[in-house]
Amino acid sequence: MLRHRTLFLRESAAVALENIRSHKLRSALMLLGVILSVSTLIVVISGINTYIAKRVANMGSNVFLVRQYGFITDIEEFARAVRRNRRLTWEDYEYLRQNMRLAKGVGAEVRTNGKVKAGRENLDEVSVRGVTANLADMDVQEVASGRYISSGDNDHRTTVAFIGSDIVKHLFPKEDPLYKEIQVDGRWYEIVGVAKPLGTVLGQPQDAFVYIPIQTFLKYYGEDEQSLSINVQARGPEWMERTEDEARMLMRARHHLQPEEDDNFGIIASATVLELWHNLTAVIADSMVGIVSVFLVIGGVVIMNVMLASVTERTREIGVRKSIGARRGDILVQFLVEASVMSALGGAIGIALAYLLALLVRAGSDIPMVVPLTAVIASLAISTAVGLFFGIYPARKAARLNPIEALRYEN
């Protein structure tokens, strides 16, 4: 019995594929809606969220930031924060560094935009950052050659620099920049290290920077004018929330805040960035779901119409099958299998198209397009379900045909 049922399903699938082959144009139009919906769904899932998580929201290994301001999207809230929030100082950094018990490390950085020059070449709007030595263990920047800023550099306020690959590309295109001098805002620094390239994020270059010792930065740019960013590294992902709570408690105590008072500082973690991103893109996501749904409905309606036409074309065949013993359920299953196979084929083509688009985008940009297996499985399941749903009416119509009237039918 099981063998007979398996053979029957195979024959039904073969009939469906033969119908697709013999009516190529009609089949292409029939599957177009399913193909577009599946490929659109997979491309959206595979690309942008991975990109945001890996490139935009990546602050380092289990790192969150304590800053003067957090992420603020409301203009009134921002106005209140400007009046309320205090500039973070070196003393704030030292207080957290000495008192945090859950953190693996506490570092600090401060940044501005500056002008960089070497020989006759110069670059404007370069990110100039003063950093503590332990940011080497937290930052997304990695050393390609030379070394990072050291504790000794900070202790002695030395004029050394760790530079990004864009600086090398523009100012030292044909030579090794190590131990050469570079001018930053009119002051000379010796290059002691070069970072591995990061590329761009949302079109913005990430390698046009110069790191200098934070104490040197504060000496030349003024300690009273700068607000530090304090980088806190948790012991692992499972420690992030507790470490953030500890940092918040210590900062509130440091700033003498009462229980009913709001924070006058901000804490920014990767989860915060991702949450903001998801909130900002909720409308876009809803729109994409709507578009995909429309494509699926259109594809399903077309499949239903094609199956109805197929029932009409094969009326005599149905009559012959019923006259030699085929049951109503057999006819019903046959047409449902045909509709499902057609729809699943459209889903498979859509998945292949999505893979191709992902490869093209990944080759032509720095967006890490990754097609997740869950999206592939979900797309195949959805496309097959669409075929089943919209194939029910034609299948029932075929199953209910009177065998005598069907045998009399003339095409």
C-alpha positions in Angstrom: 0.0 0.0 0.0 2.8 2.4 1.0 4.7 1.5 -2.2 1.6 2.1 -4.3 1.0 5.5 -2.7 4.7 6.5 -3.2 4.5 5.5 -6.9 1.2 7.4 -7.3 2.8 10.6 -5.8 5.8 10.3 -8.1 3.6 9.9 -11.1 1.6 13.0 -10.1 4.8 15.0 -9.6 6.1 13.8 -13.0 2.8 14.9 -14.6 3.2 18.3 -13.1 6.7 18.7 -14.4 5.7 17.5 -17.8 2.9 20.1 -17.9 5.4 22.8 -16.9 7.7 21.7 -19.7 5.0 21.5 -22.4 3.6 25.0 -21.5 6.8 26.9 -20.9 5.4 30.5 -21.3 2.3 29.8 -19.2 4.4 28.1 -16.5 6.8 31.0 -16.4 4.0 33.5 -15.9 2.4 31.1 -13.3 5.6 30.9 -11.2 6.6 34.5 -11.5 4.8 35.7 -8.4 6.2 32.9 -6.3 9.7 33.4 -7.6 9.6 37.1 -6.9 8.2 36.7 -3.4 10.6 34.0 -2.3 13.7 35.8 -3.7 12.6 39.1 -2.1 12.0 37.5 1.3 15.4 35.7 1.3 17.4 38.7 0.1 15.9 41.0 2.8 16.6 38.4 5.6 20.1 37.5 4.4 21.6 40.9 4.0 20.8 44.0 6.0 20.4 42.6 9.5 23.6 40.7 9.3 25.3 43.8 8.0 24.0 46.0 10.8 24.9 43.4 13.5 28.4 42.8 12.2 29.4 46.3 11.0 27.3 49.1 12.4 26.5 47.6 15.8 29.9 46.0 16.4 31.6 47.9 19.2 34.1 45.2 20.0 34.1 41.9 21.9 31.4 42.2 24.6 32.0 45.9 24.9 29.5 48.7 25.8 30.2 52.5 26.0 29.5 55.0 28.7 29.1 58.4 27.2 27.7 61.8 27.8 24.7 61.0 25.6 23.1 57.8 24.7 21.0 57.2 21.6 18.3 59.8 21.5 15.6 59.9 18.8 13.3 62.5 20.3 14.2 66.2 19.9 12.6 67.2 23.2 14.5 64.4 25.0 17.7 65.6 23.4 17.1 69.2 24.5 16.6 67.9 28.1 19.7 65.8 27.8 21.8 68.8 26.7 20.7 70.6 29.9 21.0 67.6 32.2 23.9 65.4 31.0 27.4 66.1 32.3 30.6 65.9 30.4 32.5 62.7 31.2 36.0 63.4 32.6 39.2 61.5 33.3 38.1 61.3 36.9 34.9 59.5 35.8 37.0 57.0 33.9 39.4 56.4 36.8 36.4 55.9 39.2 34.9 53.2 37.0 38.2 51.6 36.3 39.0 51.3 40.1 35.6 50.3 41.3 34.1 48.0 38.7 34.2 44.4 39.8 32.4 42.6 37.0 34.2 44.2 34.1 37.1 42.4 32.3 38.5 45.8 31.4 37.7 49.5 31.4 39.3 51.8 28.8 38.7 55.3 27.5 38.9 57.2 24.3 38.2 60.7 23.1 38.0 61.9 19.5 37.8 64.9 17.2 38.3 65.5 13.4 41.6 66.8 12.3 43.9 67.5 9.4 46.7 65.0 8.6 49.7 65.7 6.5 52.8 63.8 5.3 55.2 65.4 2.7 53.1 67.2 0.1 50.0 65.1 0.7 47.3 65.9 3.2 43.9 64.7 4.3 41.1 66.7 5.9 38.3 65.4 8.2 40.4 62.5 9.6 39.2 60.9 12.8 41.8 61.7 15.5 41.4 59.6 18.6 43.1 59.5 22.0 43.0 56.0 23.4 44.2 54.1 26.4 46.4 51.1 25.8 43.9 48.4 26.9 41.5 49.4 24.0 43.7 47.1 21.9 41.9 44.2 23.6 38.4 45.7 23.1 38.4 47.6 19.8 37.4 46.2 16.5 40.7 47.6 15.1 43.4 45.0 14.7 47.2 45.5 14.2 48.4 44.7 10.7 52.0 45.8 11.4 53.9 47.5 14.2 52.0 47.9 17.5 49.1 49.6 19.2 49.4 52.6 21.6 51.1 51.4 24.9 50.7 52.3 28.5 54.2 53.8 28.4 53.1 56.1 25.6 50.3 57.4 27.8 52.5 57.6 30.9 55.1 59.8 29.1 52.6 61.6 26.8 54.7 60.5 23.8 53.9 61.7 20.2 53.3 58.4 18.5 50.5 57.3 16.2 48.6 54.1 15.2 47.0 54.8 11.8 44.3 53.3 9.6 44.9 51.8 6.1 43.3 54.8 4.3 46.0 57.0 5.8 48.6 54.7 4.4 46.9 54.5 1.0 46.8 58.3 0.6 49.9 59.5 2.3 52.3 56.5 1.9 51.1 54.7 -1.2 54.6 53.3 -2.2 56.4 53.0 1.1 56.3 51.4 4.5 54.9 54.1 6.9 56.3 52.5 10.1 58.6 54.9 12.1 58.0 57.7 9.6 56.5 61.0 10.8 53.0 62.3 10.2 51.7 65.7 11.0 48.3 65.8 12.8 46.8 69.3 13.3 50.3 70.9 13.0 52.1 68.5 15.4 54.5 65.7 14.4 53.9 62.1 15.5 56.0 59.0 14.8 54.0 56.1 13.3 54.4 53.0 15.4 51.6 50.8 14.0 49.1 50.3 11.1 45.7 48.7 11.4 44.1 46.0 9.3 41.5 47.5 6.9 37.8 47.4 7.9 36.3 48.9 4.7 33.2 51.0 4.8 29.9 51.0 6.8 26.9 52.4 5.0 29.2 54.1 2.6 31.4 55.7 5.3 35.1 54.8 5.4 36.2 53.2 8.7 40.0 53.3 8.0 40.7 57.1 7.9 41.8 57.5 11.5 44.9 58.3 13.6 45.1 56.9 17.2 47.4 58.8 19.7 47.9 58.3 23.4 44.9 59.7 25.3 47.1 61.7 27.7 48.8 63.3 24.7 45.4 64.1 23.2 44.2 65.8 26.4 47.5 67.7 26.6 47.2 69.2 23.2 43.5 69.4 22.6 42.5 70.5 26.2 41.1 68.2 28.9 38.4 70.7 29.9 36.9 70.7 26.4 36.6 67.0 25.9 34.0 64.4 27.0 35.4 61.0 27.2 33.9 57.7 25.9 34.4 55.0 28.5 34.7 51.5 27.0 33.7 48.7 29.3 34.4 45.1 28.4 32.3 42.4 30.1 33.7 38.9 30.8 31.3 37.4 28.2 27.9 37.8 26.5 26.1 36.4 29.6 27.7 39.1 31.8 26.7 42.1 29.6 23.5 43.0 31.4 24.9 42.7 34.9 28.1 44.7 33.9 25.9 47.5 32.4 23.9 47.6 35.6 27.0 47.9 37.7 28.4 50.7 35.5 25.1 52.5 35.7 25.0 52.2 39.5 28.5 53.5 39.9 28.0 56.4 37.5 24.8 57.4 39.3 26.7 57.3 42.6 29.6 59.3 41.1 27.2 62.0 39.9 25.2 62.0 43.2 21.8 61.2 41.5 18.7 60.6 43.6 16.6 57.4 42.9 13.9 59.4 41.2 16.3 61.3 38.9 17.1 60.2 35.4 20.6 59.3 34.3 22.7 62.2 33.2 24.9 60.0 31.0 24.3 57.4 28.4 25.1 53.7 28.0 25.3 52.4 24.5 25.6 48.6 23.7 25.3 46.7 20.5 21.9 45.5 21.6 20.8 49.2 21.9 22.0 49.9 18.3 20.2 46.8 17.0 17.0 47.6 18.9 17.1 51.2 17.5 17.7 49.7 14.0 14.8 47.3 14.3 12.5 50.1 15.5 13.6 52.3 12.6 13.1 49.6 10.0 9.8 48.2 11.4 7.8 50.1 8.9 10.1 49.0 6.0 9.8 45.4 7.3 6.0 45.6 7.4 6.0 47.0 3.8 8.3 44.2 2.7 6.0 41.6 4.2 3.1 43.3 2.5 4.9 43.2 -0.9 5.9 39.5 -0.4 2.3 38.7 0.5 0.9 40.4 -2.6 3.4 38.5 -4.8 2.4 35.2 -3.1 -1.3 35.9 -3.5 -0.8 36.8 -7.2 1.2 33.7 -7.7 -1.4 31.6 -5.9 -4.3 33.0 -8.0 -2.4 32.4 -11.2 -1.6 28.8 -10.1 -5.3 28.3 -9.3 -6.4 29.6 -12.7 -3.8 27.5 -14.5 -4.9 24.4 -12.6 -8.6 25.2 -13.5 -7.5 25.3 -17.1 -5.7 22.0 -16.7 -8.8 20.4 -15.2 -10.8 21.6 -18.2 -8.2 20.3 -20.7 -8.0 16.9 -19.0 -11.7 16.3 -18.3 -11.8 13.2 -20.6 -8.7 11.9 -18.9 -10.3 12.3 -15.5 -13.4 10.5 -16.8 -11.3 7.6 -18.1 -9.5 7.3 -14.7 -12.7 7.3 -12.8 -14.3 4.7 -15.1 -11.5 2.3 -14.4 -11.6 2.6 -10.7 -9.9 5.9 -9.6 -11.5 7.2 -6.5 -12.4 10.8 -5.8 -9.6 11.1 -3.3 -7.0 9.9 -5.9 -8.0 12.7 -8.3 -8.0 15.2 -5.5 -4.5 14.2 -4.3 -3.2 14.1 -7.9 -4.1 17.7 -8.6 -3.0 18.9 -5.2 0.4 17.3 -5.7 0.7 19.0 -9.1 -0.1 22.4 -7.7 2.3 21.9 -4.8 5.1 20.7 -7.1 4.6 23.8 -9.4 4.6 26.2 -6.5 7.6 24.4 -4.8 9.5 24.7 -8.2 8.8 28.4 -8.2 10.2 28.6 -4.6 13.3 26.7 -5.6 13.9 29.1 -8.5 13.4 32.0 -6.2 15.9 30.6 -3.7 18.5 30.1 -6.6 17.8 33.7 -7.7 18.3 35.0 -4.1 21.6 33.1 -3.9 22.8 34.7 -7.1 21.8 38.2 -6.0 23.6 37.6 -2.7 26.8 36.6 -4.5 26.6 39.6 -6.7 26.0 42.0 -3.8 28.8 40.4 -1.8 31.2 40.6 -4.7 30.4 44.2 -5.5 30.1 45.7 -1.9 31.2 45.0 1.6 27.7 43.9 2.7 28.2 40.3 4.1 25.2 38.7 2.4 24.6 35.3 4.0 21.6 33.2 3.1 20.4 31.5 6.2 19.2 27.9 6.0 16.1 28.8 8.0 15.1 31.3 5.4 15.6 28.7 2.6 13.5 26.1 4.5 10.8 28.7 5.4 10.6 29.9 1.8 10.2 26.4 0.4 7.5 25.6 3.0 5.6 28.8 2.3 5.7 28.4 -1.5 4.6 24.8 -1.2 1.8 25.8 1.1 0.6 28.4 -1.3 0.3 25.8 -4.0 -1.6 23.5 -1.7 -4.0 26.3 -0.6 -4.7 27.6 -4.1 -4.8 24.2 -5.6 -7.7 23.0 -3.3 -10.5 24.5 -5.4 -9.3 23.1 -8.8 -8.5 19.7 -7.2 -12.0 19.5 -5.7 -13.6 20.5 -9.0 -11.7 17.7 -10.7 -12.5 15.2 -8.1 -16.3 16.0 -8.3 -16.6 15.5 -12.0 -19.2 13.0 -13.1 -17.3 10.2 -14.9 -20.0 9.8 -17.6 -20.2 13.5 -18.3 -16.4 13.7 -18.3 -16.2 11.0 -20.9 -18.7 12.9 -23.1 -16.7 16.1 -22.9 -15.1 17.4 -26.1 -12.1 19.8 -26.0 
